[in-house]
């Protein structure tokens, strides 16, 4: 029975040869992945905020353009320019 148990006990070296990782190594890898995902989420949120600010700026500029076009048309009418 003890021999059977010893057959299944693997050393860290044996696990590395098989391409397996220990729980601590897995947790470290998982922590790295989660920190990268946090960075990605932060970047995406920042880009989304910039997109919203840009959209609002474009709306303001379009409103100003419309106002200026009306002013130009009014001036053309006064000067009788087509």
N, C-alpha and C positions, 0 to 999 in steps of 0.2 A: 504494500500500500504506500509506504513512504517513497518507494522508487517511482511509483506512478505520479505522485505529487511533484517530485523533483523533475520529472520529464516535462512538466508544464510550467515550471518556473523559468522565466526568461530574464536574462540580464538586459541592461540598457543596450549593450553592444548588439545582442541578438535582435532586439527590436529595431535598432537602426539599420541592421542588415536587411531586415524584412520591409523597411520603409515605414515602420510604425512609429508613432510618437507617444511619449508619456503624457499624462494629464497636465502636468506643469507646462510642458512645451506647447501643448494644445492651447492652454489658457493664455500663454504669452502670445501665441499666434493670433488667437481670438482677440486679445486686447489690441494688437496692432491693427487688425482688420477693423475693429470698432472705432478706433481713433481715426483711421483713414476715412471711414464712413461719416464720422462727425465732421471732419474737415470738408468733405464733399457736400454734406447737407448745409453747412455754414456758407459755403460758396454759392450754392444754388439759391439759398434764401437772399443773400446779398444781390445776386443777379436779378432775382425776381423784384426786389425793391427798386433796383436801378431801372428795371423795365417799367415799373409803375410810374416812377418819377419822370422818365423819358416820355411816356404816354401823356402824362399831364402837361408836360412842357410843350409837346406837339399840339395839344388841344389849345393851349394859350396862344401859341404862334399862329395857328390857323384862324383863331378868332381875331387876332390883330390884322392878319392879312385880309380877312373879309371886311373889316372896318375900313382899312386903307383903300380897298377896291371901291367901296361905296363913296368914300371921300373923293377919290380920283374921278369916279363917274360924275359926281356932283360938280366938281370943278370943270370937267369937260363940258357939261351942260351949260354952265355959266359962260364959259369961253366959246361955246358953240363949236367945239372940236369933236369930230366923230370918233 
